Structures are given as structure tokens and as C-alpha cells.
């Protein structure tokens, strides 16, 4: 499990493609922070397992599902990636609960700079949009962000300067694809409601009191 608070930005140094999988090599400072073989690291939001290490590089295997569902299969040598080590029980949950399991891919449609923030608009398919709510949490390339607005075809977020300068968002441009993970809590709620169509739930003060939301 992760929090969406990026610890380091690494660079892809090599990708070894196989018939139905691949192995990715990433150079970063993170390996000097106590990383070991078998550890989980979120790479652009994708939970990967460290299979080998050097002084400044780690490598991880990419499964067929990872290559199909995420942007890692189309990355090139030199590409920057967001990195975060798995959460410890003693760590602070600074962002939100991020599993490292990608739901799909969104595309950057516009980048609008303001005086103290930048708005980025994305187009996304319905399977992603169905779990999004305004002011809810979303992980974009592993970064914990807040959904600013939702539409029928996409959504947007506001990026503050610190986030832009400490993640790969500083390198993004129009048309770039990003990994999306919706809030896990929203997925469970949606599944629960879909399995009980004959018993619609009305959110009232009594309902919130009953389940200790107040």
C-alpha cells in the first residue's frame, strides 16, 4: 500500500522486452534509502517488485497485465518516473490510500497555468470516470491529487508549484498518457450499491449516524 506522496523521480535506463513481459531498469536515489530485493515500489503508480539492485539502479519485472493496462509498456529510455516505497505501519498517511493497481489510462487535453497553480484537464474512459467525485481523491501516475471538476468525458486537477517541481508533472505535455487509480473506497461503495439494486440507499442524517460517519 502507498500514500501517493512521491519520494523520488527516477529515470529509465533500460527496458528488456520479452515475448509477453519485460524487465525495467530505473536509476534513482531511492535505492540508497534502504531498498532491498523483494520490496514493493510504486513506479508511476504501478506497484512493482524489486528483483535486483545496484548502487544507483533497481530493476523490476513487468507482467503482461502491467504492459497492457499501464503506460510502462510504452516508456522510452530516459523517461522520468515517479517513485514511492510501500507504506510502513509507522508512517504518516500524507495522501490517501493507494494500492498500486492501475484502473486505466487518461490523456492530457489541456494545461492552463495560473498565478499560483496549474490546471490540467484529462480525458478518461467511463470505467474510470464512474468512480470519480469532485473533491475526491485520485492517483495520477502515483501522485495523490484532488479531483477539481468532473465532466462526462474527463476531469481536471489543480497542481501547486511544489507538486509540479517534485514529480514528473513538470515534464508533461498535451497528449501525454498517465496512469489512473481511482479511490479504493469509491470502488467498494460502487460494488456494494450495484449488488443491491432492489434496495436503494438514501443518504440521510440517520444513515450517517447509524454507520458512525457523524
C-alpha positions in Angstrom: 0.0 0.0 0.0 1.1 3.5 -0.8 0.1 7.1 0.0 0.6 8.9 -3.3 3.3 11.2 -1.8 6.2 10.9 -4.2 9.6 10.3 -2.7 11.9 10.5 -5.8 11.8 10.9 -9.5 13.9 8.3 -11.3 14.9 7.7 -14.9 14.5 4.6 -17.0 17.9 3.4 -18.1 17.0 0.1 -19.9 14.0 -2.0 -20.9 14.4 -5.6 -21.8 11.4 -6.8 -23.8 10.4 -10.5 -23.8 7.7 -12.3 -25.7 4.9 -11.4 -23.2 6.7 -9.5 -20.5 9.6 -7.1 -19.9 12.1 -6.0 -17.3 12.6 -2.4 -16.5 15.7 -0.7 -15.0 15.4 2.6 -13.2 18.2 4.8 -11.9 17.3 6.8 -8.8 18.4 8.0 -5.3 15.7 5.9 -3.7 17.9 2.7 -3.8 20.1 4.4 -1.2 17.2 4.7 1.3 17.2 1.1 2.5 15.6 -0.6 -0.5 16.0 -4.4 -0.7 15.2 -7.2 -3.1 11.6 -8.1 -2.8 10.4 -4.7 -1.8 7.4 -3.0 -3.4 7.9 0.3 -5.2 5.2 2.3 -7.0 6.6 3.3 -10.4 4.3 5.9 -11.9 1.7 4.5 -9.6 2.2 0.9 -10.6 3.2 -1.5 -7.8 6.3 -3.4 -8.8 8.6 -5.8 -7.0 12.4 -5.1 -6.9 14.1 -8.1 -8.3 17.7 -6.8 -8.4 19.7 -3.8 -7.2 22.9 -1.9 -7.8 24.3 1.2 -6.0 22.0 3.5 -8.0 19.6 1.3 -10.0 16.9 -1.2 -9.4 15.0 -3.5 -11.8 11.6 -5.0 -11.8 9.6 -7.3 -13.9 6.6 -6.1 -16.0 3.8 -8.7 -16.4 1.5 -8.9 -19.5 -1.3 -7.3 -17.5 1.0 -4.4 -16.5 2.2 -3.9 -20.1 -1.4 -3.9 -21.3 -3.1 -1.7 -18.6 -0.4 0.9 -17.8 1.9 3.3 -19.6 5.0 1.4 -18.6 4.9 -0.7 -21.7 5.3 2.4 -23.9 8.0 4.2 -21.9 11.3 5.0 -23.6 14.9 5.1 -22.3 15.4 8.3 -20.3 11.8 8.8 -19.4 11.2 10.2 -15.9 9.0 8.2 -13.4 7.5 8.9 -10.0 8.7 6.6 -7.2 7.3 5.7 -3.8 8.2 2.9 -1.4 5.5 0.9 0.2 3.9 2.3 3.3 5.0 1.2 6.8 2.6 1.0 9.7 4.7 3.7 11.4 4.5 6.1 8.5 2.1 9.0 8.2 -0.7 8.7 5.6 0.1 12.0 4.0 -2.0 11.5 0.8 -4.7 8.8 0.5 -4.8 5.0 0.3 -3.2 4.0 -3.0 -2.9 0.3 -3.8 -0.7 0.5 -6.9 -3.2 -1.3 -9.1 -4.0 0.8 -12.1 -7.6 1.2 -13.4 -6.7 2.6 -16.8 -5.1 5.4 -18.7 -6.1 9.1 -19.1 -4.8 11.6 -21.6 -3.8 15.2 -21.0 -6.2 17.5 -23.0 -5.1 21.0 -21.7 -2.7 22.6 -19.4 -3.7 26.0 -18.0 -1.3 28.0 -15.9 -2.5 30.4 -13.2 -0.5 32.6 -10.9 0.0 30.1 -8.1 -1.2 26.8 -9.6 -1.7 24.9 -12.9 -4.9 23.3 -14.1 -4.5 20.1 -16.0 -7.5 18.6 -17.9 -7.7 14.9 -18.7 -10.0 12.8 -20.9 -10.7 9.4 -19.5 -13.0 6.4 -20.3 -16.2 5.7 -18.4 -14.7 2.8 -16.3 -12.5 5.4 -14.7 -15.0 8.3 -14.5 -17.7 6.3 -12.8 -15.6 6.3 -9.6 -14.7 9.9 -9.6 -16.3 12.6 -7.5 -15.5 16.3 -7.2 -13.1 17.0 -4.3 -12.4 13.2 -4.1 -9.0 11.6 -4.2 -7.3 10.2 -7.3 -3.8 8.9 -8.0 -2.3 10.2 -11.3 1.0 8.5 -12.1 1.1 7.6 -8.4 0.6 11.2 -7.2 -2.2 11.7 -4.7 -4.3 14.6 -6.0 -7.8 16.0 -5.6 -10.4 15.9 -8.4 -11.3 19.6 -9.1 -14.1 19.1 -11.6 -15.7 16.1 -13.4 -17.4 16.0 -16.8 -19.0 13.3 -18.9 -15.7 12.8 -20.7 -13.0 13.7 -18.3 -11.9 15.6 -15.2 -9.3 18.2 -14.1 -7.0 18.8 -11.2 -5.1 21.8 -9.8 -1.3 21.4 -9.4 0.6 23.6 -6.9 4.2 24.5 -7.7 5.7 22.1 -5.1 3.9 19.1 -6.6 5.0 20.1 -10.1 8.6 20.5 -9.2 8.8 17.3 -7.2 7.1 14.9 -9.6 7.0 14.1 -13.3 4.2 16.6 -13.8 6.8 19.2 -14.6 7.7 17.3 -17.8 4.1 16.6 -19.0 2.7 18.0 -22.2 -0.5 17.8 -24.2 -1.4 14.3 -25.4 0.7 12.6 -22.8 -0.9 9.5 -21.2 -1.0 8.9 -17.4 -1.8 6.0 -15.2 -5.0 6.4 -13.1 -6.0 4.7 -9.9 -9.4 5.7 -8.5 -10.1 5.9 -4.8 -10.4 2.3 -3.5 -13.2 3.3 -1.1 -15.3 4.5 -4.0 -14.9 1.2 -5.8 -16.1 -0.7 -2.8 -19.1 1.6 -2.4 -20.0 1.3 -6.1 -19.8 -2.5 -5.9 -21.9 -2.7 -2.8 -24.6 -0.5 -4.4 -24.6 -2.4 -7.7 -25.2 -5.7 -5.8 -28.2 -4.2 -4.0 -30.3 -2.6 -6.8 -33.6 -3.5 -5.2 -32.7 -1.7 -2.0 -31.6 1.8 -2.9 -29.9 3.6 -0.1 -30.8 7.2 0.7 -28.1 9.1 2.5 -29.8 10.8 5.4 -28.6 12.1 8.8 -29.9 8.9 10.4 -28.0 6.8 7.9 -24.7 8.7 8.7 -25.4 8.4 12.5 -26.0 4.6 12.2 -22.7 3.9 10.5 -20.7 6.3 12.6 -20.0 8.9 9.9 -21.0 11.7 12.3 
